[in-house]
Every structure is written in structure tokens, then in C-alpha cells.
């Protein structure tokens, strides 16, 4: 499983991550940051395959994908 983290203050809600996601789990939410921009969110974290397409395409470097440690 992968952990998707969106830095809401860096995100400007451009939607490139949603367009790039092959699983279509990245979306623009109805939550705004302090700049008033609607921010991206991973709507189904358990479905993330860790391809990093969203993080790679993000022009603001606002998305991080990490592999969840299993113990």
C-alpha cells in the first residue's frame, strides 16, 4: 500500500494530477487552502498503485508518494 500526501499550501488545484492518474483516484476537492485554491486529494488511497504519475506531473511539487512500511 502507498501513502499519498498532498501539501495543500503548495497545491493550486490545476487538476493535472487527476488527469494523469491511471486509476482515476486523484481529484480536486471542495477544500480550499489559505490562498483560496481548491486542492487535490487522493479519493481512494487503498487503490493507489504507487506509479507516481501524479507526483511527476505536479508543477508545484505538492504531491508525495511513499510506500507504507509493513511490520
C-alpha positions as CSV (number, residue, x, y, z in Angstrom):
1,X,0.0,0.0,0.0
2,X,1.1,3.5,-0.7
3,X,0.7,6.8,1.2
4,X,-0.3,9.8,-0.9
5,X,0.4,13.2,0.7
6,X,-0.7,16.4,-0.9
7,X,0.8,19.6,0.5
8,X,-2.3,21.7,0.4
9,X,-0.4,25.0,0.7
10,X,1.6,24.2,-2.4
11,X,-1.3,22.8,-4.4
12,X,-3.1,25.3,-6.7
13,X,-5.7,22.9,-7.9
14,X,-4.7,22.7,-11.5
15,X,-6.0,19.2,-12.0
16,X,-3.0,17.8,-13.8
17,X,-2.7,15.0,-11.2
18,X,-6.3,14.0,-11.7
19,X,-5.8,13.8,-15.4
20,X,-2.5,11.8,-15.1
21,X,-3.8,9.2,-12.6
22,X,-4.3,5.9,-14.3
23,X,-6.6,4.7,-11.5
24,X,-8.6,8.0,-11.6
25,X,-8.4,8.3,-7.8
26,X,-6.9,11.8,-7.7
27,X,-9.5,14.6,-7.6
28,X,-9.9,18.2,-6.9
29,X,-11.7,18.5,-3.5
30,X,-14.1,21.1,-2.2
31,X,-11.5,22.1,0.4
32,X,-9.5,25.3,-0.1
33,X,-6.1,26.3,1.1
34,X,-5.2,29.6,2.6
35,X,-4.8,31.1,-0.9
36,X,-8.4,30.1,-1.7
37,X,-7.4,27.4,-4.2
38,X,-9.3,24.1,-4.3
39,X,-6.7,21.4,-3.5
40,X,-6.1,17.9,-4.8
41,X,-6.9,14.8,-2.8
42,X,-6.5,11.1,-3.2
43,X,-10.1,9.8,-3.0
44,X,-9.2,6.1,-2.7
45,X,-5.8,5.7,-1.1
46,X,-6.1,1.9,-0.9
47,X,-6.4,1.8,-4.7
48,X,-3.1,3.7,-5.3
49,X,-0.6,1.5,-7.2
50,X,2.4,3.9,-6.5
51,X,3.0,4.8,-10.1
52,X,3.8,8.4,-9.1
53,X,2.2,9.9,-12.2
54,X,0.5,12.5,-10.1
55,X,3.7,13.5,-8.3
56,X,5.7,13.6,-11.5
57,X,3.3,15.8,-13.4
58,X,2.6,18.2,-10.5
59,X,4.2,21.5,-11.4
60,X,4.3,22.7,-7.8
61,X,5.9,19.5,-6.3
62,X,2.9,19.3,-3.9
63,X,2.4,15.5,-4.1
64,X,4.5,12.8,-2.3
65,X,4.0,9.1,-2.7
66,X,5.6,6.8,-0.1
67,X,5.4,3.0,0.3
68,X,3.8,2.1,3.5
69,X,6.0,0.1,5.8
70,X,4.7,-3.3,6.8
71,X,5.7,-4.8,10.1
